[in-house]
Amino acid sequence: MRRRIYCLVLLFVLLLGALAARLAVIQFLEGSKYRFLAESQSRAALSGISTRGTIYDRNNRPLTDVTESFFFLIEERKLDEDAENLLRMMEARFIGSDEKYRIYSIPVADREGFKKLCRDYGALAIKSRQRYSENQPAAHIIGYVNGADEPGVCGIEKDFDSVLSAGQRTITVKNDGQGYIIPGTGIRVEGAGREWGVLTTLDLDIQNMAEKALADRGQSGAVVIVHIPSGEILASASTPGYNPYRIDEYINGDGSELLNKATSCMYPPESLFQVVVAAAALENKVISTETSFACNGSLEMAGLRLKCPLGWHGEIQFCDAMAMPCHTVWALVFDKTGVRTILETAEVFGFAEEAVDLLSGQAKGNLPQPEEVLGAGIVSLSSGRGHISITPMQAARMTRIIASEGWDSPLSVIRGTLEGVKGAALLPKPQGRQVISGETARAIGKMMRKAAETTGDDSLAVAGIGSGKWFTGYVPADDPLYGITVLLEEASAGEKTAASLFYEMASNLYR
């Protein structure tokens, strides 16, 4: 009996020792792990507050995440009609919700309103930055996300989603057993400590200037401004613009606000096509700049009578043809050069490919097949109409080819990325090539300079071409720095023409 009791006592001591040893291991060696597990089970991640990487302009100024805002988490069960009215008065914007909470963003500080939300409705306030501004610059280039925690839908947000979401942080709060936030336990931000983002070529000041000038015209259209030496896009504006927080409203309408008129919409190039016709004729030695043409007021071609807008010009040297609105001269040059040669030159100018490197959602333009250009089609195509259409960005690329003496490369809007501990990773420049001779490009540049002298401010040394809805050119004419392309869909006379907007941009950029 005594031996049995002794064995039981010994077994008890051994079990107690093992238990003590296990408790010691948990306390001193594995305590942090279990504390983390216990705490993580009592913490909940907040959705609806953006923590994506920032998109920057060329001077490292943020284009997104600029506007400070207050985010309020309010329990669904505490919301009543008075709370809804208060939120409406404070211009609160609904961000998102789950089964227990709603999140609102309030951009303007309202001390009394904030106090009432926190005191009467137990709201939790978080100060953070909105992903987008109400008047978001470069909205069509930046694009948007489905929601604060969702992937990008279009633009840079889509194309560089892996970079922008890599540094995404998680905002967590401590909750009770029912999933409600415990007041006074604080907010924790977890995730990447180093910055992730995208570096663009845009210049925020020039972008804002272009957007304001275009919006002041009250028309649908686009403005593209390119740095000629590098081919980098300094500004790309499109109207009508859109508010990234009202996407559903636009989708339920006709969706025109979401169209990027600079890159996604195509238009007949009209008089801008004279650049391609001139390049084809001069490059292939069909004519020279000294070749003379007779304008007798009208011309019979392909069974059609083509009339000169001014009635009669007489003899015109080709070097002056862009400065004179004479359809008959360009029809004669077109006929001499040939449809196939001109369409091949249009392809060389990028009229059948995307104009911008590393940007999705672009239209490639539309060029007819040579066999499609017959009869009246020859006359239409000679004036840049018919079965041909291009984007304003393609027109900007064409303009840079002339300003760069025949050198071409895709335009660029992305300089590089910020990738956490790696820091900035600048992208290589797009590959370029000589597409027309420097001699041909310089000759066309002189023709564009003469054309510009007849359309605008002669105190500005610019080279440009266009009429009505289109105008494209560069400044200064002798040592090009900025290329400017303007499209206005409903251009009219006076201050509403594309040319007037071009000269406004040119005078602001270079004097």
NUZA-141802 format. One line per 8 residues: number of its first residue (from 1); their letters; for each residue x, y, z of C-alpha. Coordinates in nm, 3 decimals. Layout:
<atoms>
NUM = A = X:Y:Z | ...;
</atoms>
This chain:
<atoms>
1 = MRRRIYCL = 0.000:0.000:0.000 | 0.277:0.243:0.100 | 0.461:0.160:-0.224 | 0.148:0.234:-0.426 | 0.100:0.571:-0.253 | 0.462:0.653:-0.315 | 0.421:0.580:-0.687 | 0.110:0.796:-0.709;
9 = VLLFVLLL = 0.285:1.086:-0.535 | 0.582:1.050:-0.767 | 0.354:1.043:-1.071 | 0.174:1.352:-0.947 | 0.504:1.535:-0.894 | 0.622:1.439:-1.243 | 0.297:1.555:-1.402 | 0.308:1.878:-1.204;
17 = GALAARLA = 0.668:1.932:-1.314 | 0.580:1.866:-1.676 | 0.290:2.110:-1.652 | 0.514:2.372:-1.493 | 0.774:2.318:-1.765 | 0.509:2.356:-2.037 | 0.376:2.672:-1.877 | 0.730:2.808:-1.860;
25 = VIQFLEGS = 0.781:2.735:-2.231 | 0.453:2.907:-2.318 | 0.532:3.203:-2.094 | 0.892:3.266:-2.188 | 0.951:3.105:-2.526 | 0.616:3.103:-2.704 | 0.441:3.383:-2.520 | 0.482:3.638:-2.796;
33 = KYRFLAES = 0.335:3.397:-3.051 | 0.024:3.330:-2.844 | -0.015:3.696:-2.757 | -0.006:3.775:-3.129 | -0.263:3.506:-3.208 | -0.492:3.620:-2.930 | -0.462:3.982:-3.031 | -0.506:3.913:-3.401;
41 = QSRAALSG = -0.829:3.730:-3.329 | -0.957:4.040:-3.153 | -0.853:4.284:-3.428 | -1.045:4.364:-3.746 | -0.913:4.520:-4.067 | -1.095:4.830:-4.189 | -1.190:4.842:-4.556 | -1.269:5.151:-4.761;
49 = ISTRGTIY = -0.967:5.368:-4.672 | -0.709:5.378:-4.951 | -0.350:5.292:-4.870 | -0.229:5.232:-5.228 | 0.100:5.364:-5.355 | 0.107:5.726:-5.471 | 0.125:5.846:-5.833 | 0.365:6.141:-5.884;
57 = DRNNRPLT = 0.434:6.404:-6.148 | 0.778:6.461:-6.304 | 0.884:6.684:-6.012 | 0.783:6.422:-5.752 | 0.468:6.610:-5.656 | 0.179:6.376:-5.570 | -0.105:6.353:-5.819 | -0.304:6.123:-5.589;
65 = DVTESFFF = -0.345:6.109:-5.211 | -0.325:6.488:-5.182 | -0.648:6.590:-5.009 | -0.666:6.533:-4.634 | -0.996:6.399:-4.516 | -1.162:6.262:-4.204 | -1.303:5.911:-4.221 | -1.580:5.816:-3.978;
73 = LIEERKLD = -1.678:5.461:-3.885 | -2.034:5.449:-3.755 | -2.220:5.141:-3.634 | -2.517:5.052:-3.856 | -2.736:4.998:-3.548 | -2.672:5.355:-3.428 | -2.756:5.530:-3.755 | -3.091:5.703:-3.757;
81 = EDAENLLR = -3.259:5.976:-3.960 | -3.094:6.254:-3.758 | -2.752:6.100:-3.820 | -2.823:6.074:-4.193 | -2.929:6.441:-4.203 | -2.617:6.544:-4.013 | -2.394:6.352:-4.254 | -2.574:6.512:-4.548;
89 = MMEARFIG = -2.523:6.861:-4.402 | -2.153:6.784:-4.355 | -2.132:6.674:-4.722 | -2.016:6.330:-4.614 | -1.939:6.085:-4.892 | -2.026:5.719:-4.839 | -1.713:5.505:-4.882 | -1.820:5.152:-4.798;
97 = SDEKYRIY = -1.972:4.925:-4.538 | -1.978:4.579:-4.387 | -2.245:4.407:-4.180 | -2.174:4.622:-3.874 | -2.022:4.954:-3.988 | -2.050:5.226:-4.246 | -1.753:5.444:-4.347 | -1.795:5.807:-4.454;
105 = SIPVADRE = -1.541:6.060:-4.577 | -1.576:6.426:-4.479 | -1.321:6.656:-4.647 | -1.398:6.976:-4.455 | -1.336:6.999:-4.082 | -1.662:7.070:-3.897 | -1.574:7.074:-3.528 | -1.932:7.072:-3.397;
113 = GFKKLCRD = -2.043:6.808:-3.643 | -1.744:6.589:-3.555 | -1.821:6.618:-3.184 | -2.183:6.524:-3.239 | -2.093:6.218:-3.448 | -1.846:6.094:-3.188 | -2.057:6.180:-2.882 | -2.406:6.083:-2.996;
121 = YGALAIKS = -2.332:5.803:-3.241 | -2.004:5.659:-3.112 | -1.825:5.732:-3.440 | -1.457:5.648:-3.469 | -1.265:5.925:-3.653 | -0.953:5.858:-3.862 | -0.756:6.133:-4.034 | -0.613:6.016:-4.364;
129 = RQRYSENQ = -0.581:6.118:-4.730 | -0.837:6.062:-5.002 | -0.713:5.863:-5.300 | -0.849:6.125:-5.538 | -0.935:6.493:-5.524 | -1.282:6.611:-5.618 | -1.119:6.789:-5.915 | -0.864:6.517:-5.981;
137 = PAAHIIGY = -0.590:6.629:-6.224 | -0.509:6.395:-6.514 | -0.802:6.174:-6.420 | -0.816:6.006:-6.761 | -0.446:5.915:-6.749 | -0.446:5.807:-6.383 | -0.768:5.608:-6.411 | -0.955:5.482:-6.106;
145 = VNGADEPG = -1.011:5.182:-5.880 | -1.337:5.001:-5.813 | -1.312:5.081:-5.443 | -1.043:5.179:-5.196 | -0.937:4.816:-5.153 | -1.000:4.701:-5.511 | -0.767:4.674:-5.814 | -0.734:4.944:-6.078;
153 = VCGIEKDF = -0.993:4.951:-6.356 | -0.817:5.167:-6.615 | -0.524:5.401:-6.674 | -0.212:5.389:-6.459 | -0.417:5.243:-6.173 | -0.473:4.934:-6.389 | -0.141:4.920:-6.576 | 0.069:4.943:-6.259;
161 = DSVLSAGQ = -0.171:4.782:-6.013 | 0.092:4.532:-5.896 | 0.323:4.817:-5.793 | 0.057:5.042:-5.644 | -0.100:4.762:-5.440 | 0.233:4.609:-5.327 | 0.281:4.871:-5.059 | -0.080:4.868:-4.950;
169 = RTITVKND = -0.112:4.888:-4.573 | -0.381:4.749:-4.345 | -0.562:4.964:-4.089 | -0.688:4.755:-3.796 | -0.889:4.821:-3.480 | -0.957:4.610:-3.171 | -1.302:4.462:-3.146 | -1.507:4.269:-2.894;
177 = GQGYIIPG = -1.653:3.922:-2.921 | -1.944:4.050:-3.129 | -1.717:4.227:-3.377 | -1.777:4.584:-3.257 | -1.487:4.824:-3.207 | -1.373:4.869:-2.847 | -1.348:5.246:-2.784 | -1.013:5.382:-2.670;
185 = TGIRVEGA = -0.803:5.087:-2.792 | -0.649:5.282:-3.079 | -0.582:5.221:-3.446 | -0.292:5.026:-3.589 | -0.143:5.064:-3.939 | 0.033:4.751:-4.058 | 0.219:4.681:-4.381 | 0.501:4.812:-4.596;
193 = GREWGVLT = 0.724:5.067:-4.431 | 0.890:5.176:-4.756 | 0.711:5.369:-5.027 | 0.565:5.221:-5.344 | 0.438:5.432:-5.631 | 0.456:5.540:-5.995 | 0.658:5.831:-6.135 | 0.499:5.997:-6.439;
201 = TLDLDIQN = 0.626:6.249:-6.693 | 0.334:6.486:-6.629 | 0.396:6.837:-6.500 | 0.122:6.923:-6.249 | 0.133:7.297:-6.325 | 0.110:7.246:-6.702 | -0.157:6.978:-6.657 | -0.372:7.211:-6.446;
209 = MAEKALAD = -0.322:7.494:-6.697 | -0.428:7.272:-6.989 | -0.732:7.136:-6.805 | -0.852:7.483:-6.704 | -0.806:7.631:-7.051 | -0.989:7.338:-7.211 | -1.272:7.346:-6.956 | -1.313:7.722:-7.011;
217 = RGQSGAVV = -1.397:7.652:-7.378 | -1.703:7.458:-7.266 | -1.653:7.191:-7.532 | -1.566:6.826:-7.556 | -1.208:6.789:-7.667 | -0.848:6.725:-7.578 | -0.516:6.902:-7.526 | -0.181:6.721:-7.539;
225 = IVHIPSGE = 0.150:6.890:-7.453 | 0.474:6.706:-7.528 | 0.835:6.783:-7.436 | 0.985:6.768:-7.785 | 1.346:6.666:-7.697 | 1.241:6.365:-7.486 | 0.896:6.275:-7.617 | 0.760:6.289:-7.262;
233 = ILASASTP = 0.398:6.394:-7.215 | 0.376:6.701:-6.992 | -0.003:6.728:-7.000 | -0.296:6.530:-7.135 | -0.637:6.685:-7.078 | -0.977:6.557:-7.188 | -1.326:6.703:-7.153 | -1.574:6.639:-7.020;
241 = GYNPYRID = -1.379:6.540:-6.711 | -1.500:6.312:-6.437 | -1.502:6.273:-6.061 | -1.353:5.932:-5.967 | -1.607:5.905:-5.685 | -1.909:5.924:-5.920 | -1.827:5.640:-6.159 | -2.163:5.465:-6.116;
249 = EYINGDGS = -2.342:5.785:-6.214 | -2.144:5.808:-6.540 | -2.189:5.439:-6.622 | -2.564:5.474:-6.575 | -2.554:5.771:-6.815 | -2.394:5.776:-7.159 | -2.044:5.733:-7.010 | -1.893:6.012:-7.222;
257 = ELLNKATS = -1.713:6.155:-6.919 | -1.505:5.839:-6.890 | -1.373:5.858:-7.247 | -1.017:5.981:-7.282 | -1.051:6.202:-7.590 | -0.672:6.229:-7.617 | -0.598:5.857:-7.653 | -0.919:5.660:-7.705;
265 = CMYPPESL = -1.132:5.866:-7.945 | -1.058:5.896:-8.317 | -1.136:6.184:-8.551 | -1.074:6.265:-8.920 | -0.742:6.457:-8.925 | -0.871:6.708:-9.183 | -0.601:6.968:-9.262 | -0.349:6.793:-9.033;
273 = FQVVVAAA = -0.326:6.522:-9.299 | -0.144:6.774:-9.519 | 0.168:6.696:-9.314 | 0.153:6.331:-9.423 | 0.074:6.417:-9.786 | 0.362:6.667:-9.794 | 0.602:6.416:-9.635 | 0.506:6.145:-9.886;
281 = ALENKVIS = 0.548:6.379:-10.184 | 0.877:6.536:-10.071 | 1.037:6.219:-9.934 | 0.969:6.033:-10.259 | 1.087:6.325:-10.475 | 0.749:6.351:-10.647 | 0.764:6.730:-10.612 | 0.982:6.990:-10.438;
289 = TETSFACN = 0.890:7.287:-10.225 | 0.940:7.508:-10.533 | 0.693:7.314:-10.748 | 0.412:7.542:-10.866 | 0.044:7.459:-10.897 | -0.233:7.654:-11.065 | -0.552:7.716:-10.870 | -0.829:7.817:-11.110;
297 = GSLEMAGL = -1.104:7.797:-10.851 | -1.209:7.438:-10.914 | -1.076:7.100:-11.021 | -1.230:6.795:-11.186 | -1.111:6.473:-11.017 | -1.262:6.125:-11.003 | -1.582:6.257:-11.157 | -1.622:6.526:-10.892;
305 = RLKCPLGW = -1.578:6.901:-10.907 | -1.361:7.024:-10.619 | -1.397:7.395:-10.543 | -1.142:7.624:-10.378 | -1.282:7.782:-10.057 | -1.152:8.127:-10.155 | -1.264:8.105:-10.516 | -0.930:8.146:-10.693;
313 = HGEIQFCD = -0.560:8.162:-10.597 | -0.374:8.156:-10.925 | -0.023:8.013:-10.909 | 0.083:7.863:-10.574 | 0.426:7.732:-10.483 | 0.408:7.417:-10.274 | 0.607:7.577:-9.990 | 0.310:7.815:-9.940;
321 = AMAMPCHT = 0.036:7.552:-9.972 | -0.023:7.501:-9.597 | -0.074:7.873:-9.548 | -0.352:7.882:-9.809 | -0.685:7.699:-9.771 | -0.676:7.557:-10.123 | -0.820:7.208:-10.161 | -0.732:7.188:-10.529;
329 = VWALVFDK = -0.355:7.207:-10.469 | -0.363:6.926:-10.213 | -0.581:6.712:-10.440 | -0.324:6.756:-10.719 | -0.034:6.666:-10.487 | -0.228:6.364:-10.363 | -0.295:6.250:-10.718 | 0.071:6.289:-10.821;
337 = TGVRTILE = 0.201:6.102:-10.515 | -0.044:5.814:-10.518 | -0.273:5.659:-10.259 | -0.046:5.368:-10.167 | 0.258:5.589:-10.105 | 0.059:5.830:-9.890 | -0.095:5.553:-9.680 | 0.248:5.395:-9.630;
345 = TAEVFGFA = 0.375:5.732:-9.507 | 0.077:5.758:-9.270 | 0.184:5.424:-9.120 | 0.539:5.557:-9.083 | 0.394:5.848:-8.883 | 0.227:5.600:-8.645 | -0.131:5.640:-8.767 | -0.195:5.266:-8.728;
353 = EEAVDLLS = -0.045:5.204:-8.384 | -0.073:5.321:-8.024 | 0.104:5.652:-7.972 | 0.206:5.615:-7.605 | 0.435:5.356:-7.451 | 0.307:5.153:-7.151 | -0.048:5.292:-7.144 | -0.355:5.076:-7.203;
361 = GQAKGNLP = -0.687:5.176:-7.354 | -0.550:5.353:-7.661 | -0.707:5.353:-8.007 | -0.470:5.268:-8.293 | -0.631:5.494:-8.550 | -0.796:5.386:-8.872 | -0.634:5.377:-9.216 | -0.816:5.252:-9.527;
369 = QPEEVLGA = -0.672:4.995:-9.763 | -0.552:5.141:-10.096 | -0.825:4.955:-10.286 | -1.088:5.123:-10.064 | -0.983:5.470:-10.181 | -1.155:5.506:-10.517 | -1.348:5.781:-10.690 | -1.486:6.025:-10.433;
377 = GIVSLSSG = -1.270:5.856:-10.169 | -0.959:6.003:-10.330 | -1.096:6.355:-10.296 | -1.208:6.292:-9.936 | -0.876:6.141:-9.829 | -0.678:6.424:-9.989 | -0.850:6.659:-9.742 | -0.806:6.426:-9.442;
385 = RGHISITP = -1.161:6.294:-9.440 | -1.331:5.975:-9.543 | -1.209:5.641:-9.408 | -0.926:5.782:-9.198 | -0.925:5.877:-8.832 | -0.660:5.938:-8.567 | -0.639:6.027:-8.200 | -0.507:6.362:-8.072;
393 = MQAARMTR = -0.216:6.171:-7.919 | -0.125:6.035:-8.263 | -0.136:6.391:-8.398 | 0.098:6.495:-8.115 | 0.340:6.217:-8.210 | 0.331:6.329:-8.575 | 0.408:6.685:-8.467 | 0.708:6.569:-8.268;
401 = IIASEGWD = 0.844:6.384:-8.572 | 0.850:6.710:-8.768 | 0.992:6.910:-8.475 | 1.260:6.642:-8.418 | 1.373:6.650:-8.783 | 1.225:6.313:-8.872 | 1.314:6.121:-8.555 | 1.036:5.914:-8.398;
409 = SPLSVIRG = 0.974:5.709:-8.086 | 0.655:5.632:-7.894 | 0.554:5.909:-7.657 | 0.595:5.828:-7.288 | 0.398:5.911:-6.974 | 0.579:5.684:-6.723 | 0.927:5.768:-6.592 | 0.958:5.481:-6.348;
417 = TLEGVKGA = 0.835:5.323:-6.026 | 0.905:5.330:-5.654 | 0.942:4.974:-5.528 | 0.987:4.963:-5.152 | 1.343:4.891:-5.039 | 1.463:4.896:-5.401 | 1.377:5.265:-5.426 | 1.324:5.435:-5.762;
425 = ALLPKPQG = 1.348:5.219:-6.074 | 1.356:5.441:-6.383 | 1.231:5.285:-6.705 | 1.443:5.282:-7.023 | 1.345:5.530:-7.293 | 1.136:5.390:-7.583 | 1.348:5.293:-7.883 | 1.350:5.551:-8.162;
433 = RQVISGET = 1.434:5.563:-8.532 | 1.459:5.803:-8.826 | 1.131:5.776:-9.018 | 1.170:6.062:-9.267 | 1.478:6.258:-9.365 | 1.580:6.568:-9.176 | 1.555:6.762:-9.503 | 1.191:6.667:-9.551;
441 = ARAIGKMM = 1.104:6.739:-9.187 | 1.270:7.082:-9.199 | 1.086:7.170:-9.520 | 0.751:7.078:-9.365 | 0.844:7.271:-9.050 | 0.895:7.584:-9.262 | 0.559:7.528:-9.428 | 0.395:7.493:-9.086;
449 = RKAAETTG = 0.560:7.814:-8.971 | 0.412:8.001:-9.268 | 0.074:7.847:-9.191 | 0.095:7.958:-8.827 | 0.169:8.316:-8.931 | -0.173:8.334:-9.097 | -0.371:8.197:-8.802 | -0.255:8.356:-8.479;
457 = DDSLAVAG = -0.019:8.567:-8.271 | 0.274:8.667:-8.495 | 0.476:8.770:-8.187 | 0.517:8.399:-8.109 | 0.765:8.201:-8.318 | 0.555:7.888:-8.367 | 0.507:7.631:-8.638 | 0.159:7.487:-8.664;
465 = IGSGKWFT = -0.126:7.375:-8.883 | -0.499:7.330:-8.842 | -0.839:7.487:-8.884 | -1.164:7.476:-8.695 | -1.157:7.179:-8.457 | -0.786:7.085:-8.498 | -0.458:7.264:-8.440 | -0.115:7.116:-8.378;
473 = GYVPADDP = 0.232:7.266:-8.373 | 0.539:7.344:-8.168 | 0.714:7.635:-8.001 | 0.963:7.791:-8.054 | 0.981:7.719:-8.425 | 1.362:7.733:-8.452 | 1.454:7.523:-8.148 | 1.138:7.327:-8.056;
481 = LYGITVLL = 1.073:7.269:-7.688 | 0.697:7.212:-7.657 | 0.460:7.033:-7.892 | 0.094:7.130:-7.848 | -0.204:6.951:-8.002 | -0.562:7.072:-7.959 | -0.890:6.914:-8.062 | -1.229:7.079:-8.002;
489 = EEASAGEK = -1.524:6.870:-8.118 | -1.761:7.165:-8.165 | -1.515:7.433:-8.272 | -1.666:7.762:-8.391 | -1.533:8.101:-8.489 | -1.356:8.358:-8.274 | -1.216:8.251:-7.939 | -1.366:7.903:-7.961;
497 = TAASLFYE = -1.133:7.762:-8.228 | -0.861:7.509:-8.163 | -0.607:7.763:-8.292 | -0.700:8.017:-8.024 | -0.652:7.756:-7.752 | -0.321:7.650:-7.906 | -0.189:8.006:-7.894 | -0.308:8.050:-7.536;
505 = MASNLYR = -0.110:7.740:-7.438 | 0.193:7.846:-7.642 | 0.205:8.195:-7.491 | 0.178:8.053:-7.137 | 0.452:7.798:-7.198 | 0.697:8.008:-7.396 | 0.731:8.384:-7.440;
</atoms>
